Amino acid sequence: VLVVGIFIWVFDAVGGVVVNGIITLVKG
């Protein structure tokens, strides 16, 4: 369960960075 939680946390963090990058590219 702990491993899954960490995986979800990492995936969410990386996903947030990717989304921010895409938004920056679109606005730029």
C-alpha positions in Angstrom: 0.0 0.0 0.0 2.8 2.4 0.9 4.6 1.7 -2.4 1.4 2.4 -4.3 0.9 5.7 -2.3 4.4 6.8 -3.2 3.9 5.9 -6.9 0.6 7.9 -7.0 2.3 10.9 -5.3 5.2 10.9 -7.7 2.9 10.4 -10.7 0.8 13.4 -9.5 3.8 15.6 -9.0 5.3 14.7 -12.4 1.9 15.1 -14.0 1.6 18.6 -12.5 4.9 19.7 -13.9 4.0 18.4 -17.3 0.7 20.2 -17.3 2.3 23.4 -16.2 4.9 23.0 -19.0 2.1 22.5 -21.6 0.2 25.5 -20.3 3.4 27.6 -20.5 4.0 26.5 -24.1 0.4 27.3 -25.1 0.4 30.7 -23.5 3.9 31.5 -24.9 
